[in-house]
Amino acid sequence: MIPYGRHEVTNEDIRSVNRVLKNQNLTQGEEVINFEKKIANYVGAHFACATNSATSALIVACKALGLGRTDVAWTVPTTFVASANVILQCGAEIDFVDIDPVTLNICPEALEKKLEMAEAHGCLPKLIIVVHMAGRSCNMNAIHCICKKYNVKIIEDASHALGAKYEDMYVGNCAYSDITVFSFHPVKIITTCEGGMAVTNQKNLQEKMKILSQHGVTKDKYLWQQKSDLPWYYEQLELGWNFRMSDVQAVLGISQMQRIESYISRRNEIAKYYSQELNETKIDLPTIDEEKNRSAFHLYIVLFANREIQTRVANSLIEQGIFVNHHYMPVHLQPYYKKLGFKENMFPNAEKYSERGLSIPIFPSLSKNDQKSVINHIKILTQ
Ligand SMILES: *Cc1c(COP(=O)(O)O)cnc(C)c1O
């Protein structure tokens, strides 16, 4: 059996976790702060806020940017449902922007057109959540220029893109956005079992996210509205949640981060080999960008001519134990979103892509033999 993605936990990871399990603090200790520093340093952002999932990180990111009941926010249909759900969970109205059929990321031209229209109708979004699909960065420079014109805030959902680069800088340095969010679910680039992180260069946003992910409560004296010398004193300033990551998870993340560069190079190596070996087939393959825009290759997505071939190849591969997957059915066509009024043909690029795309196995420990077997099966099935 070959899955489409798989985490890796080493003996060293296990030793680190064991060490923390014997610590005084299982949660709210030093390791969470160390992990926040580790990720912020690696991606080149000033501040970080660890959470129990990327979904939680997206919620506190939206909240910190002020998203609420009278607002609108946009994302793309080609993403995991969480990127869209968080907008509704903040009480805001949602809309989508179609993707570019080649990059599978938000289409800057479509974004610009939609913002022009929204301004004319007086319904500009407060923020957009862009998604670095499969680990390839969006065109952040273009998105930033367009959003600046309309005063729209930007959140990067980089759940797929830890270790990816854009213009020679790591995704997450927030040069073109307000907040970037990463996921540490086992299928993603590194794992903390469950976990997420929001990074930003704006101190006030990090403070807000920290408070929101700890019940709205703070022990930081300089944020208090009342004076107190009581040693147990804390203040609730917001209505928050318990979105905390534990120290056990954080130390697993720190240990995994030692291998981040080798993970990304291995994923790129696998991608290159697929691209070389499947080049002669009728399948469309992802383009491999130069190093300064390197993808994290969380996913390797091939495109078939139509849904019929996509389904036939997927079913045959699964029958042979090659567990390919699909990312994603357009969010606006999920029954929940259809009930909100979204319909077919509203975002044609996302819909067409969904009928063609297939995620084939890619993960650091995928062996050459297993990869060759995947390639051979695909070649035979598409002849
Ligand atoms: C995995 C994923 C999420 C959710 O991450 P969790 O850590 O499981 O909450 C959000 N957005 C995208 C694009 C994802 O792939």
The ligand as a Gaussian input file, in Angstrom:
#p B3LYP/6-31G(d) Opt

LIG

0 1
 C       -4.901000      21.176000       6.263000
 C       -5.430000      22.488000       5.839000
 C       -6.110000      23.346000       6.705000
 C       -6.485000      22.937000       8.103000
 O       -5.402000      22.571000       8.864000
 P       -5.636000      21.933000      10.309000
 O       -4.306000      22.075000      10.983000
 O       -6.034000      20.512000      10.101000
 O       -6.698000      22.737000      10.991000
 C       -6.497000      24.584000       6.236000
 N       -6.263000      24.970000       4.975000
 C       -5.626000      24.170000       4.100000
 C       -5.371000      24.662000       2.717000
 C       -5.212000      22.897000       4.498000
 O       -4.611000      22.090000       3.618000

